[in-house]
Amino acid sequence: MIEALDMRNPGDTTELTDAVTLTPPTVAAAAPDLSGLDLAAVEAAVRQAAADEIMPRFRQLAAEDIVQKNGPHDLVTIADRSAEEHLTAALTALLPGSRVVGEEAVHADPTVLDALHGDTLVWIVDPVDGTRQFVHGDPGFATLVALAHRGEVLASWTYAPALDQMAVARRGAGARLNGRRLTAGHPAPGADLEVATSHPDFTTDDQKRVLAALQTPGIAPRPCGSAGLEYLHIALGRLDATAFSWENCWDHAAGLLLVHEAGGASGTVAGAPFRIQGGNALPFTAARDAETARRILGLLADAN
């Protein structure tokens, strides 16, 4: 049986077919009181980090400002590192006692990820999601921030500074883009489903084989750009689904909550909700609605 996480109605379990059941997200026990957290101040901190550390370097990078991490397609720039340092200081100041799990900090010390398993509040940060786009002067990149506790994402900020787009989501309170409420809606009846998939440059041969199952009538797959912006496109109703074969929490935590709060659905091929702590069966999907998630997961599971 394939189970996908139905994020439209977090209190209900809805069976779509005999083969597919959508289950609600697990609610973290003893969720912390965030009434004292100024969400507007978090948004301001994200904007400030981008204004100070990212945008002055956009289309201004020198060769020495760009470094390969794990290969020619996996890049890091001075903007990534500086913005993460800026956000680490600003976010922990806003929430004393919290910790930060940032992409660049984890690259330097993988034990930083252990914070996701503890009882402290954790900021999950991707300073420049879509570094390759940033390096090439493409505005399709974003700064992603999520606040989590015991594996549950409580709030998220997706900011595309070059596009002047700020999407904010809070668990149980909806999602907004530049103040406007987001609703993912449903794909048009009979239309091909547009699905953003893991980019071929970042997939193994086996992952390519599984994702190739989406090359079928009624599905229109394409390589993804910034993962954070693909989630935003789902929440806006401009993209029908994703099919991703990697699980780095900084790429997915903010976007999955955004899709959740816009009325979407997500799940893994193993019949479990995606876990930001890792250990997921891959690939997984996020989609505009439960039926779309069910269809994508069915195709991927058959090929897995």
N, C-alpha and C positions, 0 to 999 in steps of 0.2 A: 504493500500500500504506500502511496505517495502522500505525504502530508505537507501542505503549504501553510504558511502563517497568514491568516486572514487578518489584516490590520485595519479593516474598515470598522469593525464593531468589536472592540477588544474584550467584551464580556460574553460574546456568543460563540458557539461552535456550530458551523454550518456544513452539512454534508452536501456536496455538489453531485457526486455520482457514487456508485458502489465502490469505485476504485480510488477515489480521491476525497480526502477529508481535510478541511481547513480548520486549523486549531488556533486558539487565541494565544497571544504572547504570554509568557510567564511573568507574573508581577513579582518584583523583588520584595522580599520580606523586610519589614521595618525600613521602608524607604525614608531617606533623610528629609528633614524639613528645609525646604529651599525658599521659604517665604522671605528670608532676609537677603537673598541673592538678587541683586539689581541686574535683571536681564539686559536692560538698556546699556548698562555699564559694560557688560560683556561684549555686546555689539560694538560699542564704541572702541573697546580694546582691540577687537579684530580689525576694525576699520583703520585704527591708528597704526597697527603693525604693518598693514598693507601700504599705508601712505608713507610710512617712514622707511620701510625696509624692502618693499617689493616694487612698487610703481616707479621710484626713481631709477631702478635698474632695468625696467622693462624696455627692451630694444636698445639698451645701453651696455650690455654685458661685453666684457673683454674676454679673450680666450682663457686667460688664467682664472676667470670667475666661474668656470664650468669644469666639473670633475666627473669622471665616470665612477660609478659605485660597483656594480656587478656586471658591467658590460657596456657596449656602445649605446644601447638604448636606455640604460638606467642612469640618469644624470642627476647631479645635485649642483646647485649654484650657491653663490654667496647670499643670494636672496633667500633661499630655503633656510639656510643655517641662521642667518641674522633674524629672520622673521620668527623662527621657532624660539630662539633665545628671548626675543622681545615678548612673545606670547607667554612663554613659561613664567617670566617675571610678573607680567601683568595679571594673568589668570590666577596664579597662586596668591597674589596680593588681594584679589577680590574675594577669594574663598580660602582663608587661612586653614592650613592643615590638609589641603587638597594636594594631589600629585599630578604630574603631567606625563603622559605617554605620547611622545612625539616621534614622527618617522625618523628624524635624524638622530635623536637620542637613542632609539632602539638600534639603529644601524651601528652606532658606536658601542652600545652595551645592551645586548639582547635581554639581560635580566630586568631591564626597565619594564618589560611587559608583565612582570610578576605583579605589578600594582593592580592589574585588572582583576586579580583573584582575591584581593584583600577587601577590607571593609571601609576603606577611605574613598572619598569622592575622587574621581579621576577625570581629568581633561584629556581628551584624545585629539591630537593635533596633527594635521597635515598642512604645513605652512604654504606649500605651493603644490597643489594637486594638478597634475598636468605640466610637469616641469619641461617635458619635451616641447610642448606648445609654447611655454614661456620663453624657452631658449630660442625658438624660431620666430619670435615676435607675433605669435598668434594669441589673440585675446582670450581664447578658450581655456583659461586656467582659473583655479579658485583656491581660497584658503578655507579649510574645513576644521571646525571645532565642534566637539561633542562633549557633553558632561554625562558621566556614567557612574553607576553604583552597583556593585555586585553583578556586573554583566548587563544591567539594564540601562539603556540610553534614556536619559531624562530630558535633555534639551540639546538642540543643535543649531549651528550657524554655518551657512554655506554662502561665502562671499566671493563674487567674481568682480574684482576691483576694476578691471579694464572694461567691463560691461556695465558697471554701476548697478549690480544686482545683489541684494542681500536677502537671503531666504532664512527664516527663523522658524523653528518648530519646538514645541514643548509637549511632552507626553500628556495626552488627554485634552489638550487645548488647541489643537489644530496647527496649521502651517501657513505662513504668509511670505509673500515676496514683495519687498518694498512696501509693506503694509497691507497688501491685497491678499485676501484669503485664497488659498490654493485648493483646487479640487481636481483630482486626476481624471475623473470621469471614466468612460468606457471606449474601447475602440469602435470605429464605425462598423456596423454589420457588413460582413462580406469583404471588407478591405484587408489587404495583406497586413500582417502585424510587423511593424518596424521594431527590430530587436538589436540593441547594441551589445556586442559580444567582446570578450577578451581579445585584445589586439594580437594578431599573429606574431608580432615581434616578441611577445612576452608569454607565449604558450609552447608547451611541449608537443611532440607529434601526437601523443595519446590525447591530449587536451584538444588539439585540432580535430582529431577523429570524432570525438564526442560532440563538439560544437558543430561539426559538419552536419549533424542530424537536423539542424535548423534550416539547412538548404533544401527546403521542401515547399511544394505549393502552399500558398497562404502565409508564408513567413518570409520576411525580407530582412535578413541579417546584415549587419555592417560592423566594422571594427569600431570600438569605442574610443573616445577622446578622454577628457578628464572624467573619471568615474563620478566625482561629486556633481559635475554638471549634467551627466547623463541621468542621475537620480532626480535632479531638478527638472529635467525635461519630462520625466515621467509624471512628477507632481503637477506640472503645467499641462499635461495631456498632449505633449508634442512628441512623445516617444512611448511606445506601447510596453516595452519590457527590456530587461537586461538579461544576459547570461554570462556570468563571471566565473572564472576558474581559479581565482586567488582570493585570499581571505584577510589581507592586512587590515586591521581594524581601523586605521586612520583613513583608509580609502572608502570604507563602507558605513561606519557608525553614524555619521551625520546624515548621510543620504537615506539610509533605511528608515530612520525616524521621520525624515521629511516625507518620504513616500507613505509611510504609515499614517501620518497625520493629515495627508491629503486624500486619504481614502483608499490607498493601494494595498497590495498584498505581496508577500515574499515567502520563500521557503527553499529548502535544499532537496536534492534528489534522494536523500536518506530518510525523508519523512520527519524532519525536525526543523524548527526555526533556526536561522543563522545565529551563531554564537560569536559575539565580538571577542571572546577570550581565545578563539581558535578551536581546532579539532573538528572542523566541519567536513562533511562529505561534500565534494564538489563535482560539478559546478552547482551554482544556486541562481535563483532569479529574484528580481523585484519587478512588479508589473502594475499596470493601472488598476486592475481589478482581479478578483479571485479566479474567474474563469480563464483569464489570460495566463495567470500564473500556473494554473492547472495544466493548460495546454503546453506551455513551454517545458514544465517539469516532466510531463509525460514523454515528450520527445527526447529529452536529455537522459531520462532514466532508461529508456529503451536502448540507448546507445552506450550507456555506461558499462 
